[in-house]
Structures are given as structure tokens and as C-alpha cells.
Amino acid sequence: MKQRRLGPFAVSAVGLGCMSLSHAYGTPPDAQTASRLLLRALDLGYTFFDTAALYGFGANESLLGQTLRTRRGEIVLATKCGMFRNSAGVREIDGRPAVLRQTVEDSLTRLRVDSIDLCYLHRWDKRIPIEESVGALGQMVAAGKIRAIGLCEVSAQTLDRAYKAHPVAALQSEYSLWTRNPEIAVLEKCRRLGVGFVAFSPLGRGFLAGAAVDPSSLAANDIRRQMPRFEPINYAANLALFATLRNIAAEVGCTTSQLALGWLLSRGVDIIPIPGTTRIDHLQENAAAPELQISSDAICRMDEVFHSKSVVGARYNAATQAEIDSEEFV
């Protein structure tokens, strides 16, 4: 697969978001099936693997640690700290330096590595100045526990403050045809500072792949049930947008997933999408996206249909929205 720069690293142009192998979208695959997918990803040229302490409450990191331990030199490994299962067994955001140091140590153990290539602050704990949390991660860089620092779902202003405390290699946020928020301010700030941009949910949590055509069929524990865009009325309205994407994909001769990833890759060489999947056929499909040639006319047609005012429904519910810091359209 073609490569792109991400901070000090050369990574595959499309990375692998590993969350769905352990977390969030209904019942995950068994460990053996998930391990096969991870190894197949390596064979296909994926070199950038993204996990987090939160995913499966540590199970995802353990899966990667067990499966990839003998091929550590082939990959750039990213994980996230600051959002995890606490001692009461529930999800918590905590950006205090001592807590971050402990969660990174826990991640090192689960991942079976001596150093994490890229460690993100999963969410900014707004009770703690961003400079304190990033400063703690900077101390772990100095100690050799982390090679580079990343941030997730923060605004341009917060990124600027954080970068003054310690250089930041990457910022990760949701970015896709139907989530254009990074275009408000943070993508430009990343470029001014030389910070790479990692796009999670680049396929709109399956929407841009046509994978969730009936929201009522989603599992009870699927996180999309809590997202306004997947409420039946909103989803029905958004399906009209998908019809255009499907028509353009037919003209180009690719799948809608490949077209959506190709659109994102065309936004700049500093953007690395990390689609997740539990299926090897989808893994192979996504790996081919960097080779796609999309005309400027097709790009313009997609932008005419997908924009901040055409997509119906917020991307998060009110409780989750309160936890993030990224800019929002008004």
C-alpha cells in the first residue's frame, strides 16, 4: 500500500481502526477471527494500527499485543489514554498526570511492548488544563515510554495550547463526507503546526458503505443507537444522500466505501483515514482505496451533496457531545 507521513512515522495511507474487533458495534468477533483479520491486514500492507485502553476495557489492546507481538517491527502502533474503565468498572475520563502515567503503563503491559509509537489523549479532561495532561505525556516521551503524542477530538485553540507545552505529532477526529467539522478550523491549525490528521469513522460508522440500511436492525448495545443521525427519521432523510454516492461509485467503477475513502485521501497528503471492520473482504476493499483515481468532477459532485447543512442529525447525543472539544457547525 502507498504510504504517508504521520509525525516521525511513515504509515500506510489507510490505517486500521481496531475498535470494532472488541467494542461498540454489537457482538464482536471471537479472538481467533479477530487475530486472523489483523494478520491479513499486515499481509495487505496495513502498517498503522489504532487501538485504545477504552476499547473492550483493555481487551482490544490485549488482542493486538497477543497477535502482533512477533511482527512489532512492521507496524506503527497507536493507542489512547485518559478514557478507560475505572476501579468501579465504568467508563471514565481522567486527565490527571498520575492517572495518565498509570494507564500508559497498563497499556504497555497489554500491548506487550516497551514503547508506544503514538499515544493520544483520548479525551481532554476539561477539569485539568490541557498543558498539564500533555506535559505528563511529554515526560513519558522523555522516559522512552511513548515515541510521539497525539490528541483526540480537540479544537484548534486547544491544539495550539497543547502544542506550546509539547510538540504534538497527530490529531485524531471524526472526518468523512458526512462529518465535515475538521474543516471549520482544526484541520487548518494542524497544517500550520505540521500536525498529521488521523480521520476516524471515515465511512460514517458504516453509513457510507451502505452497511446499516435499517437502524432498527442494530444490536441493542450498538453505539449507533445513541447517535441522532441513526434515528429512523434522520436516517431515512440521509439515505437520499447515499443514493448519489452509490451512483458516482458505479460511474467510477468502485464501491461506495472506496469512493468515500478516496474522497478523504484527496483532501490532503497529511490525512490518514482509519476505517474499522470485522470482515476480511471489507479490509481488502479498503486497502485498494489509495490506488483509486477520482476525477475533480466527481469530487465536486460529492461536495455538492454532502455538506454540513445537508446531513440530518447531530453526530453525538447531548451527553457525549459535552465530553468533546472539537468545533461544531452552528
N, C-alpha and C positions, 0 to 999 in steps of 0.2 A: 504494500500500500504506500501511496505517497506520504511524505512526512511534512510536518510544520514545526516551527519553533514555539516553545512554551517556556518562557523564562530561560533557564540554563539548559533546558532539555530539548532534544529532538524527539517528537512523538508522531504516531500515526495520525493522519489528517482527520480520521474519525476514531474516537476512543470508545471504550465500552463502559457504560454506566451499569454497575453491578447490583444496584438496589433490588431490582425485581427478582433476583435469584434467591432473596431471603425475606422480602419485606414489601408491604404496601399494596400489592395488586392481587389480593386474594391468596389462595394457597400456593406457595412457591414450589418449584420442583424439588425432588429429593436431592440429596447431596451428590449422589453418583451422576445424575443427569446434569446438575449444575456444573460439576467438575468437567464433564465432557465438553460442555459448551465453552468453558474458559480455555481449555486446551485447544479446541478448534479455533477459537479467536486468535490465539498465538499463531497457529498454522496459517491463518488467513492474513496475517500481517498486522493485527492489532498489537500495539505496544503500550498503550496508555489505558490503565485500568483504574476506575474510580469507585471507591467504597466509602464507608463512614462507620464510626463507632455506633451510631444510632441504628443502622440497618440490621434488622433482626436482633437488636440489642446485643451486638457483638458477633452474631452468627455469620454475617457476611464477611467480616474480616477474617474470622477463623477459616471459612471456606477458601478464601483466597490464599491465606497462609499455608494451608494444607496442600492445595492444588498446585500452586505456583512456586513452591519453595525451591524446587530443583531447577527452575528456569528464571531465577531472580534477575540475572544479568540481561535478560531480553526485554525487560519491561520498565516503564516508569510508573511507579505505584503512588496513587494519591488516596489519602483518607481525610477524615474531618474530625475535629474535636469540638468540645463546647456544647454539644447536644447529645444526650446519652440516657441510659437507664440509671436512675439514682438508687440509693440504698433501699428506698421504699418500693422499688420495682416499677417506677413510672418514668415517662419521658420528662427530661428537664433540660433547660438551657441555663448554663452557668459558665461565665467567662472569667471567673476569678483565677489569677495566676496559679495558685496551688492546685486548683481543680484541673486546669488545663494540663499542668505537668503530670498529674496522676493519670488523666485519661490518655495522654500520649504514651505514657509507659504501658498502660493496659493494651493500647493498640499495637505497640511494638511486639508485645508478647503474643497476641492473637495472630498477627501477620507473620511472625517468625522471622523478623528482620532486625538488624542493628540500627537502621536508619530509614526514615520515611522520606521518599523523594519530595513529595509535595503534601504539606499538611495545611488544610483550610480551617479557619474558624467557621464552624458550620452555621452559626447564627451569632450576630452581635448581641451580647447580653447588655441591654441598654442601661442596666444599673451600674455597669463598670465602664469607665472611659475606654474607648477603643485603643488608646495608646497603651493602657496597662495590659490588656489582653494580647495585643500584638507584641508588646515588649517581652512578655513571658515566652511567646513563641520564638522571638529573636534570641532569647537566652538558650533555648533548646537548639537553635541553629548553631550557636557558638559551641554548644556541648556535643554537637555531632548527632543529635537525636533526629533532627529534621534537616533536609537539604535546602528547602525553599518554603516560603509562606504563601498561603492563599486566603482569600476571603470569599464568603458566600452571601448573596442577596443583600449587598450594602449599596448605599447611594454614592454618587460621585464625591460629595462632600466628605463622607465618612472614609472613603478610599483615600482621599487626599490627606486627611488627618493621620490615618494609619501608615501611609507611605512615609510620612515625615518621621514616624517612630522607628520604622524598619522597612527596607525595601520589600515590596510585595511582587511575587512572580506572576500570580494569576488571580483573576476574579471569576467566580462562577455564579451564573444566574440563569433563570429560565429565559430562553430566547428561541423563537421559532416564527414561522409565518403568522401564527395566530397569537403570539405573545411578543410584542414589539417594544416593551418597556425599556430595554437597554438603550434604545435609540434616543431616549429622552435626554440623557446626559452621561450615564456611566460609561458607555462604550467610547465616547469621545475622550473622557478623562483617562480611561485605560490607555488609549493611544498616545495621549500626551505624556504619560508617565512611563510608557513602554511595558505595560502590564498585559499579559496574554488574557484572552477571554475564552472561558470554557462554557459552552451552552448546554445546560441540562434540559431534559424534556424537549429535544429538538423536533420530535414528532408529535408534539401536543398531547402527550400521555396517551398515544395510540390514535388520536383523532385523525391526524394527517396520514396515517396508514390505513384508515378505514377499519380499525380494529375493534371499535366499541359502538357499533351502529345502533345498538339498543341499550341505553343506560340502565334500563330496568333489569337487564341480564347480568349486571355486575355483581360480584360476590358481596355479601354483607359487610365484609371487612376490607373492601377495596376503597382506597382513599379518594377515588374519584367521586364516590357517592356524597362526599362532603364538599365538593367543588361546584360552585354555581354554574359553570359552563356545561356541566354534565347533568344538570337538572333537565327533565324531559322537554319543557317548553323551550329553554335556551338551546338545548342540543338540536332540537328539530330545526330551529332557525339557522344554526351554524352548518347544518348539512347542505344548505344551498351553496355555501362557500366551497365545501368539499367537492361538489359536483364539478366546479370549474377546475379544481386541481386535478381531478380524475381525467377530465378532457384534455388538459395540457399534457399530462403524463402519457396519454395514448398517442398524442402527436409526436412527442419526443421519443417514444419507444422505451419507456421505463416505468417503474412502479411509482405510486404516489410517495412512498417513503423515500425513494431515491431522489425524486424531484424536490421534495421538501429539504432533504439534506444538501442537495446540490445548490438550492437557493441560498441556504445558510452559508455554505462554503464560499459562495460568490460574494458575500458581504465583506470579506477581507481575509488576508492570509494569516491574520492573528486570531482567527476564530476556530476553535476546536469543538465540534459537536460530540456529545457522548450519549448516543441513544442506548437504551437498555432493551433487553429482550430475554425471553426464556427459550427461544426457538432457534435452532441452528440455521434453518432456511432464511429466517429474517436476519440473522447475523451475517450470512453470506451476502444477502441483498444489500445491506447497509454498507458492507465493505467495498462494494463496487461504486458507490456514490462519487468518490473523488475523481473517477475517470469520466464522469458524465459531462457532456458538452451541452450547455443550455444557452439558447440564443438570448440576446438582450430583449427581444420582443416578448419571449416567454416570461422572462423575469419581470418586465413591466406589467404584463397581464396579471401575474400573481400579485404584484404590489397594488394593482388597482382593485383587486377583490379582497385581499387580506390586509386590513389595517386596523388601527385602534378603535375606529368608530363602527367597523362592520362586524366585529366579533361580539357576540351577545353573551353577557355574563362575566362576572369577575373571575379571576383565576384562583383565588383563595376565599374561604369563608372569613367572617369578621375576626374570629379568634386567631386564626393563622396569620391573617394579614397584619395583625397587631404585633406579631413577632418579627417581621422583616423590616428592612430599612430601605429597600430599593424604591426608586421613583415610580410614581403611578400616574397614569393619564387622568385628567380631570374632565 
